[in-house]
Amino acid sequence: MATTVIQVQEQEKEIDIVYMAVKLNDYNTLKVNLRNGEQIFLKIDKSQWETYMIFEDGKIRFNRPVKIVDHDE
């Protein structure tokens, strides 16, 4: 049986991002390293609708509240 495949080649390219949003899942815990060396864990509130981590103008923000949790939550 014959089939057609597409060969993809990896290319490195520098891009200048102005805005990017990543949808977070309520079961994910995000590990965050702070400038002072401290490590914290963030989790979205399951009652919130679609929470996004947004990168805009060189800064990261969230469109809804997130909470700091223990790593084993």
trRosetta pair geometry for C-beta under 8 A, 3 or more apart (Angstrom, degrees):
i j d omega theta_ij theta_ji phi_ij phi_ji
17 20 5.4 -24 -172 -26 129 118
17 55 6.5 19 129 113 132 125
18 56 7.3 17 152 -141 57 63
18 57 7.4 16 -164 -67 64 54
19 54 7.4 -19 -160 -171 81 95
19 55 7.0 157 -152 88 33 67
19 56 5.0 17 -112 -106 78 86
20 54 7.3 163 85 -154 46 52
20 55 4.6 3 55 53 93 108
20 56 7.8 -168 30 -65 52 61
21 52 4.4 1 -172 179 107 135
21 53 7.2 154 -155 76 56 44
21 54 4.8 -15 -103 -103 83 79
21 55 7.6 -158 -73 24 38 67
21 63 7.8 20 -139 -28 122 126
22 52 6.4 143 67 -159 38 76
22 53 4.8 -15 59 57 98 95
22 54 7.9 -169 22 -76 65 37
22 55 7.9 44 -7 -8 99 98
23 50 6.2 -49 -137 -157 106 92
23 51 7.5 114 -157 78 59 48
23 52 5.5 -43 -94 -98 50 81
24 28 5.9 -125 -169 60 85 127
24 30 7.4 -57 -131 -45 128 123
24 44 5.2 139 107 -31 129 136
24 51 4.8 -38 52 91 112 98
24 52 6.7 174 -1 -106 86 25
24 53 6.0 84 -48 -20 112 95
24 66 8.0 13 77 -98 170 122
25 28 4.7 94 64 -10 88 106
25 44 8.0 177 100 32 22 129
26 43 7.9 59 -165 179 54 89
26 44 5.6 -96 -110 77 62 107
26 46 4.5 80 -162 -109 138 76
26 51 8.0 105 -79 23 72 118
28 43 7.5 177 96 -125 52 72
28 44 7.8 40 63 9 85 101
29 41 5.1 4 173 -177 111 114
29 42 7.1 153 -166 73 61 40
29 43 5.1 -32 -110 -80 75 98
29 69 6.6 -95 -132 67 115 127
29 71 7.1 127 142 -147 149 52
29 73 6.9 136 -96 75 137 83
30 41 6.7 151 74 -160 47 58
30 42 4.4 -19 60 60 105 95
30 43 7.3 178 16 -73 77 44
30 53 7.8 115 -92 -68 161 145
30 66 7.9 -14 33 -174 126 149
31 39 6.7 -9 -171 -173 91 106
31 41 5.8 -26 -99 -103 55 79
31 71 7.6 32 -100 -119 96 103
32 39 7.0 154 81 -159 50 57
32 40 5.1 -20 65 66 103 82
32 41 7.0 169 17 -94 84 25
32 42 5.9 46 -16 -10 127 108
33 37 7.6 -27 -171 -147 92 27
33 38 7.8 157 -156 86 51 41
33 39 5.5 -26 -102 -103 65 79
34 37 7.0 -30 77 40 80 21
34 38 4.6 -1 44 63 123 87
34 39 7.2 -156 9 -81 82 27
34 40 6.6 49 -32 2 112 105
40 68 5.3 -47 -177 -139 123 110
41 68 6.8 108 69 -161 55 62
41 69 5.2 -66 97 69 105 77
41 70 7.0 17 48 137 131 12
41 71 5.0 150 -35 -92 150 61
41 73 7.5 161 107 39 136 103
42 66 4.7 31 -176 148 111 131
42 67 7.0 149 -151 75 64 34
42 68 6.2 -42 -95 -97 64 52
42 69 7.2 117 -130 16 16 87
43 66 6.7 160 75 -168 27 89
43 67 5.8 -29 64 64 80 85
43 69 4.8 9 7 -1 121 137
43 73 6.5 -100 -20 99 157 122
44 48 5.9 -106 171 54 103 128
44 51 4.3 -175 -130 39 141 158
44 64 7.0 58 -148 89 106 114
44 66 5.4 -58 -94 -112 57 84
44 67 7.8 119 -133 17 14 78
45 48 4.5 90 74 -15 94 107
45 51 7.8 122 41 -56 68 143
45 64 7.3 -112 39 139 102 116
45 65 6.2 28 -5 88 126 95
45 66 7.4 -155 -15 -117 77 36
45 67 6.3 85 -63 -13 85 111
48 51 5.3 51 112 -57 130 109
48 64 4.5 135 -170 152 141 151
48 65 7.0 -164 -79 54 145 75
49 64 7.5 163 60 -70 57 156
50 63 8.0 -6 116 79 79 131
50 64 7.9 133 94 -8 46 137
51 62 6.3 -1 -175 -170 101 107
51 63 6.4 -178 -148 61 53 86
51 64 4.5 -98 -109 49 91 117
51 66 6.9 118 -178 -75 147 92
52 62 7.0 161 83 -151 48 58
52 63 4.8 35 49 8 92 121
52 64 7.8 94 25 9 60 89
53 60 6.2 -6 179 -168 96 105
53 61 7.8 163 -159 85 53 31
53 62 5.8 -33 -103 -96 57 76
54 60 7.0 149 80 -156 46 53
54 61 5.2 -24 64 67 99 79
54 62 7.0 155 14 -101 86 21
54 63 6.1 82 -21 -45 125 91
55 59 7.4 170 -150 85 53 34
55 60 5.4 -25 -96 -97 69 73
56 59 6.3 -29 70 63 64 80
56 61 6.9 -39 32 24 106 107
62 65 7.1 100 104 -117 130 11
62 66 5.2 -155 -96 -16 177 112
69 73 4.2 -89 169 40 128 145
70 73 5.2 113 61 -26 77 99
